[in-house]
Amino acid sequence: MSTSESKPEGLKIGNLAEVTGISVHTLRMWERRYGVPKPVRLASGHRRYPREEVPRLCAVARALEAGYRANRVVTATLDELKSLLHEPRPSLGNSASESAGKLEEAEVSKNLIEGWIESSLLFESQPLTNSFYEEWGRRGPHAFVETLAIPFIHEIGIRWQAGEMTVSQEHFASQHLSDFLGTSWRNLNERNQGAPILFTTLPGDDHCLGLQLGAVMAASARRRVVFLGTNTPCEEIISAVLKSQSQALCVGVSVTMQSYQVLPHLNKIRQRLEDSFPIVLGGKGVPEDMPGFLYFENFQAFYDWCLGLK
């Protein structure tokens, strides 16, 4: 048996995904779109990916988490990526070319969201999920959330209120997005070693989508996400915070919750945790003027705060 047959060069795509934290779907999409990572074909016909690509792809993953676009970093060299990761986060420019580019990108996003709505109306799972993965790989976590996921959620609400989507179609769209976001932040979370942050909703609140968006931002900031999901009793929330040694608690409050339902639970949790312990509130059902709690204007601000946690 030849040396190449007994010890094949390179990695299978599943192994490459495992060591880089980049999904197989995303790696294949990048290969089709950008031509990298480029496999070699063995005499047996099997495809293998060079081990030398691992450090570069890990750097690509970090750059995407930092907010850079895939089309800028996927084909970059390791030296270019190292230099990029030491630069400040990309800021919005105001040149004419950048403005034109943003308008073009906004139109692309609008068309994508319209396509997602159409897939939801027809209960087409595969096209919807495939497009989620493709755009996540192309844009990275931050841009996916800000330019696609949040506008998609908003559009779902508009269509439902206008009677253009049934309850089942709205549930279909929301659940598919929630499932995708959950899978995506868990993939990021597998290699996170940062300060744990616990995510949950209060008793009686079964809405999870906002929590998933927050978990994406926290995981992309390299915080370890502890996710309880929805409708958690207050005693269980407090116990989980202490046992997981979480450094913060994020509570989603959906628009379906009324102040008289929310306030007793929040006050109980606040009283049982140390005054300095950060409790972040998010969602359209958050009561106004709640001292002792943290609020953020948008998910980017929340991400920046997560980066500063010790």
C-alpha positions in Angstrom: 0.0 0.0 0.0 1.4 3.4 -0.9 2.1 6.1 1.7 -0.6 8.4 0.2 -3.2 5.6 0.6 -2.2 4.7 4.1 -2.1 8.3 5.3 -4.3 10.5 3.1 -3.3 14.1 2.7 -5.6 16.7 4.3 -8.9 16.6 6.1 -12.4 15.5 5.2 -14.8 18.4 5.1 -16.5 17.2 8.3 -13.2 17.3 10.1 -12.4 20.7 8.7 -15.8 22.0 10.0 -15.1 20.5 13.4 -11.7 22.1 13.9 -12.6 25.5 12.5 -16.1 25.8 13.9 -17.5 26.6 10.4 -20.4 24.5 9.3 -20.0 22.0 6.4 -22.8 23.9 4.6 -21.0 27.2 4.9 -17.6 25.7 3.8 -19.3 24.2 0.7 -21.0 27.5 -0.1 -17.8 29.4 0.2 -16.1 26.9 -2.1 -18.8 27.4 -4.8 -18.9 31.1 -4.4 -15.3 32.1 -3.7 -13.3 29.0 -4.7 -11.9 28.5 -1.2 -11.2 26.3 0.7 -9.9 24.5 -2.3 -9.8 20.7 -2.0 -7.4 18.2 -3.5 -8.6 15.0 -5.0 -6.9 11.8 -4.0 -6.3 8.9 -6.4 -9.3 7.2 -4.9 -11.5 10.2 -6.0 -12.0 11.4 -2.4 -11.7 15.1 -1.7 -9.4 16.4 1.1 -8.8 19.9 2.4 -5.2 21.1 3.2 -4.4 21.2 6.9 -2.7 24.5 6.3 -6.1 26.0 5.7 -7.1 25.5 9.4 -5.4 28.6 10.9 -6.6 30.8 8.1 -10.2 29.6 8.3 -10.2 30.0 12.1 -9.1 33.6 11.5 -11.8 34.0 8.9 -14.4 32.9 11.5 -13.0 35.4 14.0 -13.2 38.2 11.4 -16.8 37.3 10.6 -17.7 37.4 14.3 -16.1 40.8 14.5 -18.5 42.1 11.9 -16.5 41.9 8.7 -18.3 40.7 5.5 -17.5 37.3 4.0 -16.6 38.8 0.6 -13.8 40.7 2.3 -12.3 37.9 4.5 -13.0 34.5 3.0 -10.3 34.7 0.4 -7.8 36.8 2.5 -4.5 35.4 3.4 -3.6 34.6 7.0 -1.3 37.6 7.3 -4.1 39.9 5.9 -6.5 38.5 8.4 -4.1 39.0 11.3 -3.7 42.6 10.3 -7.4 43.1 9.8 -8.2 41.7 13.3 -5.9 44.2 14.9 -7.8 47.1 13.2 -10.8 48.8 14.7 -14.2 47.3 13.7 -15.3 48.4 10.3 -17.2 51.7 10.4 -19.7 53.2 8.1 -18.2 55.5 5.5 -20.0 58.4 3.8 -18.4 58.4 0.4 -20.6 58.3 -2.7 -19.4 54.9 -3.7 -20.1 53.5 -0.2 -23.5 55.1 -0.2 -24.3 53.5 -3.5 -23.0 50.2 -2.3 -25.3 50.4 0.8 -28.3 51.2 -1.4 -27.5 48.2 -3.6 -27.1 46.0 -0.6 -30.4 47.2 0.9 -32.2 46.3 -2.3 -30.6 42.8 -2.3 -31.8 42.4 1.3 -35.3 43.6 0.5 -35.5 41.0 -2.4 -34.2 38.3 -0.1 -36.8 39.0 2.6 -39.5 39.0 0.0 -38.3 35.6 -1.1 -38.4 34.4 2.4 -41.9 35.6 2.8 -43.0 33.8 -0.3 -41.4 30.6 0.9 -43.2 31.0 4.2 -46.5 31.5 2.5 -46.0 28.3 0.5 -44.6 26.4 3.6 -41.3 25.7 1.7 -38.8 24.7 4.3 -35.7 23.8 2.2 -35.4 27.0 0.2 -35.9 29.1 3.3 -33.3 27.3 5.4 -30.8 27.1 2.5 -31.0 30.8 2.0 -30.5 31.4 5.8 -27.3 29.4 5.7 -26.0 31.0 2.5 -26.6 34.6 3.8 -25.1 33.8 7.2 -22.0 32.5 5.5 -21.9 35.5 3.2 -22.6 38.3 5.7 -21.6 36.9 9.1 -23.6 37.0 12.3 -23.9 40.7 12.8 -25.0 41.7 9.3 -27.4 38.7 9.2 -29.1 39.8 12.3 -29.2 43.6 11.5 -29.9 43.5 7.8 -32.0 40.4 7.4 -33.3 38.7 10.5 -34.7 41.8 12.2 -36.3 43.2 9.0 -37.7 39.8 8.3 -39.4 39.6 11.7 -40.8 43.1 11.2 -42.1 42.1 7.8 -43.8 39.0 9.2 -45.6 41.2 11.7 -46.8 43.6 9.1 -48.0 40.9 6.8 -49.8 39.1 9.7 -51.5 42.3 10.9 -52.6 43.1 7.4 -54.1 39.7 7.0 -51.6 38.7 4.3 -50.2 35.8 6.4 -52.2 33.3 8.4 -51.3 32.3 11.9 -49.8 29.0 10.6 -47.7 30.9 8.0 -46.5 33.3 10.6 -45.6 30.5 12.9 -43.9 28.6 10.1 -41.7 31.6 9.3 -40.9 32.6 12.9 -40.1 29.0 13.9 -37.8 28.4 11.0 -35.8 31.5 11.8 -35.7 30.7 15.5 -34.5 27.2 14.8 -31.8 28.5 12.5 -30.6 31.1 14.9 -30.5 28.6 17.7 -28.4 26.2 15.6 -26.1 29.0 14.6 -25.3 30.5 18.0 -24.8 27.0 19.4 -22.2 26.3 16.8 -20.4 29.5 17.9 -20.9 28.6 21.5 -19.1 25.3 21.3 -15.7 27.0 21.4 -16.6 30.0 23.6 -14.7 30.4 26.9 -15.9 33.9 27.9 -18.1 35.0 30.8 -21.4 33.0 30.8 -24.6 35.0 30.2 -28.0 33.4 30.9 -31.0 33.9 28.6 -34.6 33.3 29.5 -38.2 34.7 29.5 -40.4 35.1 32.5 -43.3 32.8 33.5 -46.1 33.0 31.0 -44.0 34.3 28.2 -43.6 31.7 25.4 -41.9 33.9 22.8 -38.3 33.0 22.0 -37.2 34.8 18.9 -35.8 37.9 20.6 -33.8 35.6 22.9 -32.3 33.8 19.9 -31.2 37.1 18.4 -29.6 38.2 21.7 -27.9 34.8 22.0 -26.3 35.2 18.5 -24.8 38.5 19.5 -23.5 37.2 22.8 -22.0 34.1 21.3 -20.4 36.1 18.5 -18.8 38.2 21.3 -17.3 35.0 22.6 -19.5 34.9 25.7 -20.7 31.5 26.8 -24.5 31.4 26.3 -26.6 29.6 29.0 -30.0 29.3 27.3 -33.1 28.4 29.4 -35.6 29.3 26.8 -39.1 30.4 27.6 -41.6 30.5 30.4 -39.1 29.8 33.3 -40.2 30.1 36.9 -38.4 32.9 38.8 -36.9 30.5 41.4 -35.5 28.4 38.5 -34.0 31.5 36.9 -32.3 32.6 40.1 -31.0 29.1 40.8 -29.7 28.8 37.2 -27.9 32.1 37.4 -26.1 31.0 40.6 -25.3 27.5 39.6 -24.0 28.4 36.1 -22.0 31.3 37.6 -23.4 33.6 35.0 -22.0 37.1 34.8 -25.3 38.6 33.5 -28.9 37.7 33.0 -30.8 38.6 29.8 -34.6 38.5 30.1 -36.8 38.8 27.0 -40.2 40.4 27.4 -42.6 40.0 24.5 -45.3 42.4 23.5 -47.9 39.9 24.7 -46.9 40.5 28.3 -48.6 43.2 30.4 -46.9 45.3 33.0 -48.9 43.8 35.8 -47.6 40.3 34.8 -44.0 41.4 34.4 -43.3 43.7 37.3 -43.7 41.2 40.2 -41.4 38.7 38.5 -38.7 41.2 37.6 -38.8 42.8 41.1 -38.4 39.3 42.7 -35.4 38.4 40.6 -33.8 41.8 41.2 -34.2 41.5 44.9 -32.7 38.0 45.0 -29.6 38.9 43.1 -26.8 41.3 44.1 -27.4 44.9 43.3 -24.4 45.0 41.1 -25.4 42.0 39.1 -26.4 43.1 35.6 -29.9 42.2 34.4 -30.6 43.1 30.8 -34.2 43.6 29.6 -35.1 43.4 25.9 -38.3 43.2 23.9 -41.4 45.3 23.2 -43.1 44.3 26.4 -40.4 45.8 28.7 -42.0 48.2 31.2 -40.7 51.8 31.1 -38.5 53.3 33.8 -37.3 50.2 35.6 -34.4 51.2 37.8 -31.8 48.6 38.4 -32.0 47.0 35.0 -30.0 47.5 31.7 -31.5 48.4 28.3 -29.8 48.7 24.9 -31.0 50.6 21.9 -30.1 47.9 19.5 -28.3 44.5 19.2 -25.0 46.1 18.2 -24.9 48.1 21.4 -25.7 44.9 23.3 -22.8 43.1 21.4 -20.4 45.9 22.4 -21.4 45.6 26.0 -20.9 41.8 25.9 -17.3 42.4 24.7 -16.6 44.4 27.8 -17.8 41.7 30.3 -15.0 40.3 32.4 
